[in-house]
């Protein structure tokens, strides 16, 4: 068996050490004689894992007990409508008979495709306003707005943003000051990649399949004060209050995904936590962008330099034909999943936590060799 260098944007690489432990425990987990997928979620063995995973998340993020850790399904996309349903809609439907949203108001900062998708769902439940919309402002999602450019709506119930944009390769490196409004962040693609100001938020959420584990579970973290403001009259499985009161076990949770999430967080903790991971990810992004910028124009980065993502490094070759050749030859060299997002093209190297610095250095060697042969 030969492991490849996997730059998939998600589901993404998982640390080999975690995969090996999951393999070894597949037939007999925790002395139960079963896999974690076969035991009751009401049993004491799984219950202990479930609550340990919540505690590990709080510990790594530096969160206190005022933070509620919820395990949801449906990916971050479900949170796109679950959030406004809980906070904007006047009732469970959220809209009047004509279909026009007549709930409360919320601010959405639009910096990429996924924040656009969140807006589409939020509009079903209330009025959405925009402190900044980088697409409308002609930036085509190449940049992150500065604090001074943000114009907040005083009537907004919360402010939503997406911390890392996987499609165009931009990332926030400051926490927006919302002038006291609750701040909500979709951190799906950069969570736990470095120390972040989690406690300046009222809610964060993240699909696990990039830095936290496999697809199937979405971690939602909410402060008590914000959770208390959620609506009560909602479908059971759409209510944050139900998730909190039932500890994410009103129905059967995604047990295996939560188990791997647990292993990944233990791996992170063992390897120095977010501080250490941030240093590794910083070294990775500096090396890759240096290779792009030092290519004398052969490789062209897509994002503005002060907004470049650490997680998704996007660039293009001189021609689309060379992009395709790069993808093919990279695969032959054991470097896979490098094709850019379908609407943008080019190359995308998704350097999530399980991609090592050695993997990046090997890839840079391939890039330099490819340039020599095709310049």
C-alpha positions in Angstrom: 0.0 0.0 0.0 1.2 3.5 -0.9 -0.3 6.6 0.7 -0.6 9.6 -1.7 -0.3 13.2 -0.9 -3.9 14.2 -0.6 -4.9 17.8 -1.2 -8.6 17.1 -1.4 -10.7 20.1 -0.3 -13.1 17.8 1.5 -13.6 15.1 2.6 -10.0 15.7 3.2 -6.9 13.8 4.6 -7.1 12.4 8.1 -4.0 11.8 10.1 -2.6 8.3 9.5 -2.2 7.7 13.2 -5.9 8.3 13.6 -6.8 6.0 10.7 -4.6 3.3 12.1 -6.3 3.5 15.5 -9.8 3.4 14.0 -8.7 0.4 11.9 -7.3 -1.4 15.0 -10.5 -0.7 17.0 -12.9 -1.6 14.2 -13.8 -5.1 15.6 -13.3 -4.4 19.3 -13.7 -0.9 20.5 -13.0 -0.1 24.2 -13.3 -3.8 25.1 -16.9 -4.0 24.0 -16.3 -6.8 21.4 -18.0 -4.5 18.9 -17.1 -1.5 16.7 -18.2 1.9 17.9 -20.8 1.8 15.1 -22.5 -1.2 16.7 -23.0 -0.2 20.3 -26.0 1.6 21.6 -25.7 5.4 21.8 -27.6 5.1 25.1 -25.0 2.8 26.5 -22.4 4.0 29.1 -19.4 3.3 26.7 -20.7 5.6 24.0 -22.0 8.2 26.4 -18.6 8.6 27.9 -17.0 9.1 24.4 -19.7 11.6 23.5 -19.2 13.8 26.5 -15.4 13.4 26.4 -15.5 14.7 22.8 -17.5 17.8 23.9 -14.9 18.5 26.6 -12.0 18.0 24.2 -13.5 20.6 21.8 -13.9 23.1 24.6 -10.3 22.4 25.9 -8.7 22.9 22.5 -10.7 26.0 21.7 -10.1 27.5 25.2 -13.9 27.6 25.8 -15.5 27.7 29.2 -18.7 25.8 30.4 -20.8 28.6 29.0 -20.2 27.1 25.6 -22.6 24.3 24.5 -21.1 21.8 22.1 -23.7 20.3 19.8 -23.3 17.5 17.2 -25.5 18.0 14.2 -25.8 16.3 10.8 -26.4 17.6 7.3 -23.1 19.5 7.0 -22.6 23.2 7.3 -25.3 23.7 4.7 -27.9 22.6 7.2 -26.7 25.3 9.5 -27.3 27.8 6.7 -31.1 27.5 7.3 -31.1 26.2 10.9 -29.5 29.4 12.2 -32.0 31.9 10.7 -34.9 29.5 11.4 -33.9 29.7 15.1 -33.3 33.4 15.3 -35.1 35.3 12.5 -38.3 33.5 11.6 -41.4 34.7 13.5 -42.4 31.0 13.8 -41.4 27.6 12.5 -42.3 28.6 8.9 -40.5 31.9 9.1 -42.3 33.5 6.2 -45.8 34.7 5.6 -48.4 33.2 3.2 -46.9 35.0 0.2 -43.5 33.4 0.9 -41.8 36.7 1.7 -39.6 36.6 4.8 -41.1 38.8 7.5 -38.9 37.8 10.4 -36.2 39.7 12.0 -33.0 41.1 10.5 -29.4 39.8 10.3 -26.1 40.9 8.8 -24.2 38.6 6.4 -20.7 39.4 5.2 -20.3 37.9 1.8 -16.8 36.9 0.9 -17.2 33.7 -1.1 -19.5 31.0 -2.5 -20.4 29.5 0.8 -21.4 32.8 2.5 -23.6 33.4 -0.6 -25.2 30.0 -0.1 -25.9 30.9 3.6 -27.5 34.2 2.5 -29.8 32.3 0.1 -31.2 30.2 3.0 -31.4 33.1 5.5 -33.5 35.2 3.2 -36.3 32.6 3.7 -36.7 33.7 7.3 -36.0 37.4 7.5 -34.4 40.5 6.0 -30.7 40.1 5.2 -28.4 43.1 5.1 -24.7 43.3 4.1 -21.9 44.9 6.0 -19.8 44.1 2.9 -20.5 42.1 -0.2 -17.2 41.5 -2.0 -18.9 40.1 -5.1 -21.1 43.2 -5.6 -18.1 45.4 -5.0 -16.3 43.9 -8.0 -13.7 42.0 -6.1 -14.9 38.6 -7.4 -14.1 37.2 -3.9 -10.3 37.8 -4.2 -10.1 39.7 -1.0 -11.4 40.1 2.6 -12.8 43.4 3.6 -11.1 45.6 6.2 -12.7 46.4 9.5 -13.2 50.1 8.4 -15.1 48.9 5.4 -17.8 47.1 7.3 -21.2 48.8 7.8 -23.3 47.0 10.3 -27.1 47.1 10.6 -28.1 48.3 14.1 -31.3 46.2 13.9 -29.4 42.9 13.1 -30.0 40.0 15.5 -26.5 38.6 14.6 -23.6 39.0 12.2 -22.6 36.0 10.1 -19.3 35.5 8.2 -17.3 32.6 6.7 -13.8 32.5 8.1 -12.1 30.7 5.2 -13.3 30.6 1.6 -12.3 27.3 0.0 -13.3 28.2 -3.6 -11.2 31.3 -4.1 -8.7 30.8 -1.4 -9.2 33.7 1.0 -9.2 33.8 4.8 -10.0 36.2 7.6 -7.0 37.0 9.9 -8.9 39.2 12.2 -12.2 38.9 14.1 -14.7 41.5 13.0 -15.7 44.0 15.6 -19.5 43.9 15.4 -20.1 46.7 17.9 -21.8 44.4 20.4 -23.9 42.3 18.0 -23.6 38.5 18.4 -21.0 37.1 16.0 -21.6 33.8 14.2 -19.0 32.1 12.0 -18.9 29.2 9.6 -15.4 27.9 10.4 -15.7 24.6 8.4 -12.5 24.9 6.5 -10.0 26.5 8.9 -11.2 25.5 12.4 -8.4 24.3 14.7 -5.8 25.2 12.1 -4.3 27.8 14.4 -5.3 29.7 17.5 -8.4 31.8 16.9 -10.5 34.2 18.9 -13.3 31.8 19.5 -14.5 33.6 22.6 -15.3 36.7 20.6 -18.0 34.8 18.9 -21.5 33.8 20.1 -21.7 30.8 17.9 -19.4 28.9 15.5 -20.1 25.8 13.4 -18.0 23.6 11.2 -18.5 20.5 9.0 -15.9 18.0 10.2 -14.6 16.8 6.9 -11.7 19.2 6.5 -9.8 19.6 9.8 -11.9 17.6 12.3 -12.5 14.2 10.8 -14.8 12.5 8.4 -18.1 13.8 6.9 -21.3 13.1 8.8 -21.0 15.4 11.8 -21.1 19.1 12.1 -19.9 20.7 15.4 -21.9 23.6 16.6 -20.7 25.6 19.6 -23.0 28.2 21.1 -22.8 30.4 24.2 -25.6 30.1 26.8 -26.6 33.7 26.3 -27.1 33.4 22.5 -28.7 30.0 22.7 -31.3 31.3 25.2 -32.6 33.7 22.4 -33.4 30.9 20.0 -37.1 30.3 19.1 -39.0 27.6 20.9 -41.7 26.8 18.3 -39.7 24.8 15.8 -39.5 21.3 14.4 -37.8 19.1 16.9 -34.7 18.3 14.9 -34.3 22.0 13.9 -34.2 23.4 17.4 -30.9 24.3 19.0 -32.6 24.2 22.4 -33.6 20.6 21.8 -30.0 19.7 20.8 -28.7 21.3 23.9 -31.4 19.8 26.3 -31.0 16.3 24.8 -27.2 16.6 24.5 -27.4 16.0 20.7 -29.0 12.6 21.4 -32.7 13.2 20.8 -32.2 10.7 18.0 -29.2 8.5 17.1 -26.1 10.8 16.6 -23.5 10.0 13.9 -21.5 7.9 16.3 -18.6 6.8 14.1 -18.0 10.4 12.9 -18.0 11.6 16.5 -15.6 8.8 17.4 -13.1 9.9 14.7 -13.6 13.5 15.7 -12.6 12.4 19.2 -9.4 10.7 17.9 -8.4 13.7 15.7 -8.7 16.1 18.7 -6.6 13.8 20.8 -4.0 13.8 18.0 -4.1 17.6 17.9 -3.7 17.7 21.7 -0.8 15.2 21.7 1.0 17.3 19.0 0.9 20.5 20.9 -2.6 21.8 20.3 -3.6 24.8 18.1 -0.4 26.8 18.9 1.8 24.1 17.5 -0.6 23.4 14.6 -0.6 27.0 13.7 3.2 27.1 13.4 3.2 24.1 11.1 0.4 25.5 8.9 2.2 28.9 8.8 5.4 27.2 7.5 3.3 25.3 4.9 1.6 28.3 3.5 4.8 30.4 3.4 6.6 27.8 1.5 3.9 27.3 -1.1 3.2 31.0 -1.7 7.0 31.6 -1.9 7.2 28.9 -4.6 4.3 30.6 -6.5 5.6 34.1 -6.2 9.1 33.0 -7.0 8.1 31.3 -10.2 8.7 34.5 -12.2 5.1 34.6 -13.4 4.8 30.9 -14.4 2.4 30.4 -11.5 -0.2 33.1 -10.7 -1.9 33.2 -7.3 -5.7 34.0 -7.4 -6.3 35.8 -4.1 -5.0 39.2 -3.1 -1.8 38.7 -1.1 -3.2 40.2 2.2 -6.2 37.8 2.1 -4.5 34.6 1.1 -5.8 31.5 2.8 -3.5 29.2 4.7 -5.8 26.3 4.0 -6.6 26.6 0.2 -3.8 27.7 -2.0 -5.2 28.6 -5.4 -3.1 29.4 -8.5 -3.0 28.9 -12.2 -0.5 27.8 -14.8 0.1 30.0 -17.9 -2.7 28.2 -19.8 -5.7 26.0 -19.0 -3.9 23.2 -21.0 -1.0 23.4 -18.6 -3.4 23.2 -15.7 -4.7 19.9 -17.0 -1.2 18.6 -17.6 -0.2 19.7 -14.1 -3.1 17.7 -12.6 -2.3 14.6 -14.6 1.4 14.6 -13.9 0.9 15.4 -10.2 -1.3 12.3 -9.9 1.4 10.3 -11.6 3.8 11.6 -8.9 1.4 10.6 -6.1 0.0 14.1 -5.5 -3.8 14.0 -5.9 -7.0 16.1 -5.7 -5.3 19.3 -6.9 -7.9 20.4 -9.5 -9.3 23.9 -8.8 -13.0 24.5 -8.1 -15.1 24.0 -11.2 -16.2 27.6 -11.5 -12.6 28.9 -11.2 -10.3 26.3 -12.6 -6.6 26.2 -12.1 -5.0 24.4 -9.2 -6.1 24.2 -5.6 -3.9 22.7 -2.8 -5.9 22.3 0.3 -3.4 22.1 3.1 -5.5 21.0 6.0 -3.9 19.8 9.3 -3.3 16.2 8.1 -1.1 17.5 5.2 2.4 17.5 6.5 5.2 20.0 5.9 7.1 17.2 4.2 4.1 16.7 1.9 4.3 20.4 1.0 8.0 20.3 0.4 7.6 17.3 -1.9 4.9 19.1 -3.8 7.0 22.2 -4.2 9.7 20.0 -5.7 7.2 18.7 -8.2 6.0 22.3 -9.0 9.6 23.5 -9.7 10.3 20.5 -11.9 7.1 21.0 -13.8 8.0 24.7 -14.4 11.4 23.8 -15.7 9.9 21.3 -18.2 7.1 23.6 -19.4 8.2 27.2 -19.1 
